[in-house]
Amino acid sequence: MRHISVVASCCLVLLSQLSCRSYPTETSVIPLPQAHAHNDYEHKRPLYDALAHGFNSVEADIFLVDDDLYVAHERREIAPNRTLRSLYLDPLRERIRQHGLRVHTNGPQFTLLVDIKSAAAPTYDALERVLAEYRDVLTCFGPDGRTDRPVLAVVSGNRPRELVESREIRYAGYDGRLADLQSDAPADLIPLISDNWTRHFTWKGIGEMPVEERRKLGEIVQIAHRKGRRVRFWATPDNPSPARDAIWRELLAARVDLINTDDLEGLRQFLLANDSK
């Protein structure tokens, strides 16, 4: 009986994996360049749900345990089958092979934001070793400059900047903060500026956005774009509400590159309604 139970369980897992692999290959999905799936791994089908909604950027938190990288929000949530390879890197490579060297057919470059939760230096070392195995699909930064491929990996969270900068060849960019906005560091090192909305803006979507804060937001984006960087904010309102829509409209109007959400369907509907393609 135990043998039959194990076989049955394996079959169910295999069927689930096959279903997940086939679902996001639908050509009807509209790519949404501004859509970023915050804590993507907490959805029922990590990566696949985001892809099915047209998202072009996902975020995965990682912990280093015994030389492997596990995806989880807290260390106590680590599970043996939830690694960066199995949840993201392998499926992305397979997806790219299916879609003619794109994550989304006719879509832009895809962003994989990797948020380091364990000790910075050893986790980054392990991350670079793992990413190097996927050099066929990941953008590379080296002595001859940047070689773009279908996926741009960006390291966030516990980011050991000096260690990142010291590498002659890298397979991930560095996620900057607004303190790095005026930095002369090249965009090849800092391709993205991310920060906490509530640390820089008082407006939470109720009433009109203060004129000075709207101007500040516009200036942040303009400076970042001038330096070749993209912009993302986290900690914006994310529960369905007029306040959330108001902030999302201001982010779109200011040309913020990535809009952060846990609500995949909510942001998809918003971006399609606001003609964001």
Secondary structure, 3 states (H helix, E strand, C coil): CHHHHHHHHHHHHHHHHHHHHHHHHCCCCCCEEEEEECCHHHCCCCCHHHHHCCEEEEEEEEEEECCEEEECCCHHHCCCCCEHHHHHHHHHHHHHHHCCCCCCCCCCCEEEEEEECCCHHHHHHHHHHHHHCCCCCECEEECCEEECCCEEEEEEECCCHHHHHHCCCECCEEEECHHHCCCCCCCCCCCEEEEEHHHCCCCCCCCCCCHHHHHHHHHHHHHHHHCCCEEEEECCCCCCCHHHHHHHHHHHHCCCCEEEECCHHHHHHHHHHCCCC
